[in-house]
Amino acid sequence: MVLGIFKGNIAINFRELLQFFKSADFSKAIMVGVAVTVPILLGIYFDQLEIGLAICFGAFWSSPSDASGSYRHKKIGILFSAALVVIVSFIGGYLDLPIYILIPVLGLLTFSIAYISVFGFRASLISFSGLLALVLSFAHELQELEVYQYALLVGLGGLWYLLLAVVWHGINPTGEIEETFQETYLLTSNFLHIRGQLIEPGLDRQKLLSELHKLQEQLMEKHEKLRETLILYRRSSGRSIYHSKKLLVLAQLVEMLEIAIAKPVNYSNMAVVLEKHPQFVERFQKLMFKVSEQLEEIGYAGKNKKKLPKNGELQQALKDIEIEISVLKSKPNNENLSAYLMLQNLYEYQEQQVELLKKIKWLLDDPKEEELEFIDEKYARKFIAPQDYDPKMLVSNFSFESLIFKHALRLAVTVMIGYGIGTIFDFQNPYWILLTIIIILRPSYGLTKTRSKDRIIGTLIGGAIAFIIVSLVQNTYLFAILGIGSLIVAFSMLQRNYKTAATFITLSVIFIYGIIRPDILTVIQFRILDTVIGAGLSFLATLVLWPAWGFLSMNNNLKNCLIANKNFLREIAAYYSLNKKDHTTLRLTRKKAFHETSNLSGAFQQMVQEPKSKQINVNEVYELVTLSHAFLSSLASLSSYIQNHCTTEASEGFKSAVAHIEGNLERAIGILAHVYTKDNFSLKSQEQSFEDNRLKFNTIVWDFENALKVGDERNLQEAHLIIGQLRWLFSLSGKMLRFAQKIENDIVVE
């Protein structure tokens, strides 16, 4: 048995190693390695090392814009990066100024370049390229080239990197898409597995739900990336059968996430039913785990259609549950009726999951084009959030209310201080302090703290390894091989494990310096010292220079989440009420609700990484985050049910019940937006208002329930789910209102 586990672990590790070598991160690292070494080797060969270095720098500085996403956006990003580094290199060539003038100029340039990030993610990568060029302009003194020549050669280096990126895309045009889909399959598989665990009594439900929230956030990010890549490709290059099929696969994965989040009733009611009928726990888990397992198999199958799993086991698992439910239905008992309706609804959700999984496998099995119903491009583009590049954003963000403005200012001041320290105390390479600062200092405290720690640990480990190697070997060629190899590993690990990346960055820098300078041990000492100073300054800056604590923006995140959920509820009610169904608006509001709920989870995770003194109302915020996820889960249940079943006409009772839920949400939104008076915070008036609303709501729902229960079994099933969800939504919205008022009461008291 031990041997079997050992062999299994070896197989898993080997598979993961192969996946790493196939990854976009590794291929990009190889490309960066080629981009920086070829110009240097050619420069040495033709005795034009300074030209080779300029081209090498340009390629290296332009590479950050080669991030995952739309191929067109990548090319534009690399071009803009190349243009920016030309401008910065030209300006940097004339920064031979007195220290009292140089430091303010350095701060102004740093702020201006960092402030470009207001235009979004791709702009932040271009900004980072500019900051690298600015900092490293202090590291290289021109010998033979003029400043303008050097700047133009740097731009040529950017074009050289672009050429490599275009060539690699031509060789492997779908590699990044396939990798992102694999990650999405595996994340969805993990999500479904945890969902299956949740129906088992006695497990730590809060811990599992917390894991689900994190996975949901990651899945939303993957879905958004795939949408951008697939839809924008169709827009710029015309329809591709490959991309159109992949868009259909993505649509199934998005639906799977909604159904996975959905549940027929709240967990406490389900736990009671499953406790009385424990045989269903095993049956449902078997099915849910099998769906999860098959998604994992699909993820690792890649393009090999022979490795796609079969449908037989899924169909058998569904049949087993159906038989058990039929047995339960055959026993005449009021309690059994309620349990039957709940389990039947849960069964139908899982049946939908199986159908979606079967369709994914069918799409991956290369069906004929005429068998496919492709997604309309105009419809698909509605799900892409356009990036605003209006120059007015530079003006609108120029205030301390903007996180980017505060970050750019914080970065500029920290860079000025770092350069001042490095110059005053005559450090060997003061630009290393600046380089550490621009890499580590992030807009959020938590990420800066983590990066500072990982950077210092990685640098110490890298310095120790380099010291051992240098003590044993003195070979220039070996240093060159180790330097290039370390650089490739460092770049491939940047997004996966920053501590490991920092270790290999240190190794590459030390070995490259070991070729140029004989005093490599001194280089190691200064590398460690500069890194510690840069990391320390970055960490202190997040604490004292216009800190962006999570609690300052938490109300806004909570408010946006409640607004998105309210709009989703409103669209569900409209969809339920109309004869002509509009899927587009419903799905757009669903996407927004999922997105804002994930944003809220991310904001809360950042908040809990901050100092305890800055975690204001953290317990209340946690409850609101948890309630928001539960509310979205309930909405997903309603949305999935009404889209996949023929429902009765929405009555006035349904509309009135929804209006009461919306009323609770609107009051909570108003409170979080600080639209309140002192009278709102009378506890007595709060509780009386809650009780009045609860009584009115119950009266409406009883009437609605009695109206729905007249009819066949399908009406009973609909009544059970719709009424159960309305009661649950009203309860959740009431709790949200209470916690929102508690947060504001605390603020008023303070």
N, C-alpha and C positions, 0 to 999 in steps of 0.2 A: 504493500500500500504506500509506504514511504517512498519507494522507488518510483511508483506511478506518479505521485505528486511531484517528485523531483523532475521526472521527464516532462510532465505537463508544464511545469514552470519554465523549463528550458525551451520548450516549443513556443510558449507564449512570448518569452523574451526574444527568441529568434525572429518570430513573426513581427514583433514591434520594431526590431532592428531593421528588418527588411523594409517595413513601412516608412521608417525614418529616412532610409537611403532613397526611397522613391518620392519623398515629400517635396513640396514646393520650397520649403525652407532650406533644405539641403541643396537643391538645384540652384536656388538663388545664391547661396553661399559659394558654390563652385563658380558661378558666373562672376560674382564679386572678386573671387580669387583670380580668375583669368583677367578680369578688367584691370586689376591693379598691378599684376605681375608682368603681363605682356609689354606694356609701355616701358616699364623699368628695364626689362631684359633687352628690349630693342634700343633703349637709350644707352645702356652699357655697351651693347654691341657696336653701335655707331658713334660711340664717344659723345653722346648728347644726353647725359643723365638728367640735366636740369629740365630739358624738354619732356623726357620720359616721366619725371616726377610730376610735372604740371598736368600732363594728361592723366596720370594715375590719380592725382588728387581730384580732378574733375569727375572722373568715373566713380570714385569712392563717394564723393559728396552728393552725386546725383542718385545713387542707388537706393536711399531710403524711400523714394517715391515709387519704387517698384514693389508696391504692397498689393495684397490680394484685392480683387475687385474687377471692375470693368477694364478690359484690355485697352479700350480707347482712353479711358481716364488715366491708366498707367502711362501711356505714351505722352499724353498732355502733361501729366505730372512731372515726368522725367525732363521734358523740354523746358518747363517752367523752372524746375530746379537748376538745370544747366544755365538758363538765363540769369537766375538770381545769383548763382555762385560766380558768374562772370562779373556782375556788378559789384558784389561784395569783395571779390579778389582785387578788382581794380581800386576800390576805395581802400581796402586793407593795405595795398602797396604803398599808400601815402600816409600811413599812420605812424610815421617816425616823428612823433611830437613830444614836447615836454610832458612829463607825467601828469602834471596838474591840468593839462588840456586833454591828454589822451584818455584818462579815466572817464570824464564826463562824456566824451565822444563815443567811447566804447559802450557806455551805458545807454546812450541814445540809439546807437545802431542795434544793440541787443534788443531793446524794447521794440523798435520799429520792425525788426525781422520777426520777433516772437508774436507780435500783434497780428501778423498775417493769418494766424490760426483762427481768427473770428470767422473765416470763410469755410470752416469745417475740417473734416478728417484729412482729406487729401492736401488741403492747404497747410495743415499742421506738419505734414511730412516735408513739404517744400520749405516751410519755415525752418525745420530742423536742418535741412541741407544748408541753408543760408547761415545758420548759427555755427555749423561745423566749419564752413569756409571762413567765417569771421575769426573764430578762435584759432584755427590752424594757420591763419595768416601771420600769427605771431611766431610760428614755429619754423618758418622757412624764409631765409634771407636770399634774395636774388643775387646771382653772381654775374651772369652774362646776359640774361634776358632783361628787356625793358618791362615795366609794369604792365603796359597794354598788351605786350606779347604774351606774357605769363597769363593774363586774364583770358585772352582769346584761346590759348592752349588748354586752359582749364575748361572752357566751354566745349572745346573739341573733345575733351575727355568725357564730358556729359553725353555728347553725340555718340562717342564710341560705346558707352554703356547702353545707350538706346539701341544701337545696332545689335549688340549682343542680345538684348531683351527681345527684339523683333525676330532675330534668328531662332532663339530658343522657343518662342511662341510658335513659329512655323514648324519646328521639329515636334513640339509637344503642345498642340493648341488646346487640348482638353484636360491636361494633367491637373491643373489647379481646380477645375470644376469637379473632376472625379474625386479628388482628395477632400474637397469641402462636402461633397455628398457623402463620402464615407464617414466623415466626422459627424454629419447630421444623422445618418443611420444609427451610428453607435450611441450618440446622445439620446436619440429617440428610444432606442432599445433600452438604455439605462432608465429613462423616464418611465417607460411602461413596466419595467421590472419592479421599480419602487412602488408604482401604482398597485401592482399585484400584491406586494407586501402589505400595503395599507389595509387590505380587507381582512388581514389575519389579526385576531384579538391578541392583546397583551404586548404588542410591540411599541416601541417609543415613537408614537405618532408625530410628535412635534419635531423630532430629529429628522424623520423621513420627509415631513412637509418642508422643512428648511432645505433639505437636499433637492427636493423637487423645484423649489423656487429658484435655486441657483441654476439648475439644469434648464428650466424654462427661459431664464435670462440668456443662457448660452445658445439655446435653440433659436430664440428670436434673432439673435445676432447672425447665426448661420443662415436662417431664412432670408434675412435682409440682404446679406452678401450675395446669396444665390439669385435672388430677384434682380439685383442690380446687374450682375454679370450676364444673366441669361436674357433679360428684357432689353437692356441697352445694346447687347450684341445684335439682337434682331433689328433694333432701330437703326443702327449704323451700317450693318452689313446685309440687310435683307434677311428673309427667313431661312434658317438652317434647320434641316430635319432633326439633326442631333440636338440642337438647342431647344427646339420646340418640344421634342420628346422629354427632355430633361425638365422643362417647365411644367409638363404634365405630371411628372414624378414629384416635383416640388409641391404641386397643388395637393397631391395625395398626402404628402408628409405634413403639410399645414393642417389638413383636415384631421389627420391622426392625432396631432397635438391637441386640437380642440376637443375631440372625443375623449382623449386620455385625461384631459383636465376635467371634463364633464363627469358628473355623478348623479344618479337618480335622486338621492336625498342626502341630507347631512350625515356625516360618519357616525354620529351617536345613534341615530335611528337604524342605520344599516347594521351597526354592531349588535344591536338587540336582536334583529332578525337572524343574522348569521350565527349568533350564539344559540338560538333555538333550533337552527337548521345547519349544523356544522358541516354537513356533507357538501354544501355549496361552496364553502371556503376552498376546499381542495379542488373541486371541479373548476371554479373560476380561476383560481391561481394557475392551474395546469394550462388553461387556455391562454391566459395573459402572459405567462412565462414563455409559452411556445411562440407567441407572436413576437415577444421581445427577442427570443433566441433566433428566430428567422430573420429579423431585421439585422441582427449582428452578423449572421451568415451572409446576408446580402452585402453588408458593408465590406466584408473581407473577400467577397467573390470578385469584386472589381468588374472588369468587362468579360469575365469568363462565365458565359451563360450556363455551362454545365454544372457550375457550383451553386446555382440558384436552388433554394429548397423547394420541396414539393408541398402540395396543398392537403395531402391525405390526412396527416395528423391533426391539422387545424379543423378539418371537417368532422373528424371523429370526436374531438374535444367539444365542438359545438353540439353535436348530436347527443353526447353524454349529458350535457347541461339541460338540453331540451327535454330529455326523458325525465330527469329529476324534477324539472319544473312541472311537467305534465302530471307526475305522481302527486306533487303538492297541490296542484289545481283540483285533482279528483277528490280530495278530502274536503267535504263541506264544513267550513268553519270560518267565522268572521275574521279571526286572527290570521288564518291561512290565506284568506283573500288578500289582505293587506300585504302579507309577505310575498304572495304570488305576484302581485302587481309590481312590487319593488324589484323582485328578482327578474321578472320578465323584461322590465325596462333596462336593467343592467345587462341582461342577456342580449338585448337588441343593440345596445351600445357596442358590445364586444363583437357582435355579428357584423356591424358596420366596420369595425377595425379590421376584421378578417377580409372583408370585401376590398377595403382600401389596400391592404397588403397584397392581396391577389392581383389587383390592378397594377401595383408597382412592379411585381414580378413579370406580369404580362408585358408591360411597357419595356422592361429591361431585356425581354426575350426577343426584341427586334421585330415587332409586328409590322405588317405592310402599311404603307403610308395611307392607303385608302381606307384602312380600318380605324384610323385615328381621327378624333375630333379636336383639332388644335385650338389653343386659347387665342382669342382675338388680341392683336397687338394693342389696339386702342384701349381695350379693357385691361390688359396686363399693365400698361403704363400708369394706370391710376394707382397702382400699389407701390409705385416708386416715389419716394419723397424727394422732390427736386431740391438741389442745393442752391441757395441764394448767393449770387456773387455780386450783388448790387454794392457799389462803392459806399452807398449810404450806411452800410453796416459798420464801416470804420468809424463813422460819426456816432451812430446810435449806441455802439458798445464802448464809447470813450467816457466811461464813468466807473465808479467803484461798485456799481451794481453788477457789472459784467465780470464773470470769473476769468475770462481771457485777459481782460484789461489788468486785473489784479495780478494774474500770473505773469504777464509780460513785464509789469513793473517790478514785481518781486524778483524775477529772473535777472532783470537789468541791474538792480541794486546789489544782488548777491554776486554777480559777475564783477561788478566794480570793486566790491570789497575783496573778492578772491584775488583779483589781479593786483590790487593794492598790497595785500599781504605778501603775495609771491614776489613783488618787486622790492618792497621795503626790506624784507628779510633775505633778499638775494637768493631765491630758490633757483635750482638748476634749470627747471623747466616750468615756469609759472603758468604756461598755457595748459599744462596737465590739470591744474586746479580748475581752470575754466571749463575744460572738456568734461571733467567729472560733474561739474555743476549743471551744464546744459543737458547731460544725459540723465542725471538723477532727479533733478528738481522737476516735479510734476505739479499740476494744478491742485491735486488732493493730498492731504496730510498722510493718509494711510499708504498710498502708493509710493510717496517720497520716502517715508520711513522704511518700508520694505526694501525699496531699491538701495537706500543708503546702507542698510545692514548687509544685503546680498553683495553689494559692490565691495564693501570693506572685506567681508569674509572671502569673496572670490579673489580679490587682489592679494590678500595674505596667503591664500593657498597657492595661487599662481606664482607669487614671489618665492615661496618656499620650494616649489617644484623647480623653478628656473635656477634657484641658487644651487640645488643639488646637481642638476645637469651641468651647469657652468663649472662647478667645482670638479666634476669628473671629466669633462670633455671640453676641448678648445678647438672646434672645427667650424670654420666659416660656412662651409657648404651644409653641414648638419644644422647649423643655426638658421640658415635660409629655408631649408625644408621644414624644420619645426615651426618657424615663424609663419610661413604660408599655410601649413597644415592647421596650426592653432587659429589663424584668422578665419579659415573656412569653418572649422568647428564652432568658433565663437559666433559667427553670423547665423549659422544654422540653429543655434540654441537660443538666440535672443528672445524669441517669442515663446519658447517652451520652458526654459529654466534660466532665469537671469543670473543666478549665482554661478552656474556652470559657465555661462557666456562670459561673465566677468573674469573668471579664472583663465579662460583661454585668450581673452583680450589682453590680459596682463602678460601671459606667456608670449603672445605674438609681438607685442610692443618691445619686451625685453630682448627677445631673440633678434628682432630686426635692428635694434640699437646695438646689439652685440656684434653685428656685422660692421657697423659704422665706427663704434667706439670701443676701445679696449677696456675701459673701466666699467665693466658691466655690473659689478657688485654695487658700485655707487649708483648706477641707474636703478637697480632694484630698490635700494633704500629710498631714493627720492620718489620713485613711482608709488611706493606704499605711503610715504608721508604726504605727497600731493593728493592722493586718493582720499586719505583719512580727512585731510583739511577740507577738500571739496565736498565730501559727503557730510561732514559735520556742519559746514556752512549751509548746505541745502536743507538739512533737517531743521536747523535753527531758523532758517528763513520761513519755513512753513508755520512755525510757531509764533513768530513775532512780526513778520512783514505782511500786513493785510491778510491774515489767515482766512481761508474759505471754509469755515466749520460747517459741518453737515446740517446742524440744527437751524442755521440761518436760511437755508433754502428748502428745508424739509416740508414746511407748510405748503410751499408752492408745488412740490412733488406730490404731496398727498392730495392737494386740490386738483391737479391735472389728472391724477388717477381716478378720482371720484367723478370728475366731469366726463372722462372717457367711458367709464362704466355706466354712468347715467345715459349717455348718448347711445351706448350699445343696447341698454334696456329699452330705450325709446324706439329704436329701430326694430328690435325683436317684437315689441308690441304692435308696431305698424305693419310688420311682415305678417304677423298672426291675424291682423284685422283685414288685410286687403285680399281681394280675390286674385288680382294680378300680382304675382310675387316678384320682387326686385332683389335678386341675390347680390348685386354689386354693392349697393349702399350698405346692406347688412354686413357683408364681408369686409368692407372698408372700415366700418365702425368697430367691427370685431378686431381687426388688425391694430387699430389705434388703442383699443382697450388692452390688448395683450402687450403692446409696446409700452404703454404708460405704466402698467403693472410691473413689467420687468424693470423699467427705469426706477420705479419706487424701491424695488428690492435692491437694486444696485446702489441707490443713494443710502439706503439703510445700512448695507454692508460697509460702505465707506464710513458712515457715522460711528459704527461700533468699533472701528479701528482707531478712532480718535481718542485723545485723553478722556478719562472718566469725567473730568470737570466740564467737558464740552458736550457730553452726551445728555443734553437737556430733554427731559420727558421721554427718555429712551424706552421705558416700559410701555407707555401709552402709544408711542409711535410703532413699536413692535406689534402691539395688538391691532392697530389700524392696518399695518402691512399684512398681517395674517388675515384679518377680516376682508381686506381688498382681494386677496387671492381666493378666499372662500366665495366671495361675491362673484368674482369672475368665473369661478368653477360652476356656480349655479346658473349664471347667464349662459355659459357654454352648453350646459345641459338643455336649457330651453331652446337655444339657437339650433342645436343639433337635432333635437326632437322635431321641432316645427318644420325644419328643412327636409327631413327624411320621412315624415308621416303625413298622411291626409288628416288634417285636424278639423274640428268643428269651427263654426264661425265664432269669432271673439265676441263675448257678451259685454254689456255695460258693466257687469260685475268685475270682469277681468280688467277692463280699462280703469275702473275706479281703484282696484287693488294696486295696479301699476302706478297710478297717480299718487297714492299714499307712499309707496316706496320712493318714487321720485321726489316727493315732498321732503322726506327725511334726508335724502342725498343733497337736495338743494340747500337745505338749512345747514347741513354739515359743510358744504362748499362755501356758503356765505360766511360761516364762522371762521374757517381756515383763511378766507380772504380778508378777514378782519372787518367784515360788514356786520357790526353788532352794536348793541347798546348795553348799558349796565343791567337793564331788566332781563336780558337774555341769560344772565349768569346767576339768577336766583334759583337755587337748587330745588326749592319747593315748586316753583312754576315749571321747571324742567320736567320733574317727575309727573306732575299733573298733566302736562302736555303729552308726555309719552303714553300715559295711561289712557287719556282720551283718544289718542290716535290708534292705540292698540284695540280698544273696544270697537271703534268705528271700522277698522280693518277687518276684525274677526266677523263682524256682522255682514260685511260685504262678501267675504270669502265663503261664509256658510251659505249664503244665498247662491253664490256662483257655483259652489260645490254641488248643491242639490240640483241645480239646473243641468250640470254636466253629467250627473250620475244617471240621468234618465236616458237609457239607450243600451247598445250592445257592449260587448267586452272591450272593444277598442275605445269606446267612450269612457269606460271605467278606468282603463289604463291611462288615457289622456288626463282624466280628472285627477288620478292619483299623482301623476308626475307634475302637472301644471300647478295644482293646488299646493302640493308639497313644496315646490320651488318658490311659489309666491309667499308662502308662510316663512320659509327659510330666508328669502331675500328681505322680507320686511323685518325679521328679527335681526339680520345682519346690518341692515341700514340703520336700525334703531341703535344698535351697539356702536356703529360708526359715529353717529350723531353724539352719543354720550361721550365717547373718547375725544372727539373733536372739541366738545365743550369743556371737557376736563383740561385739555391742553391749553385752551384759551383762558380758562379760569386761573390756571397756574401762572400764565403770563400776566393777567390782570393783577393777581395778588403780588407778584414780583414787582 
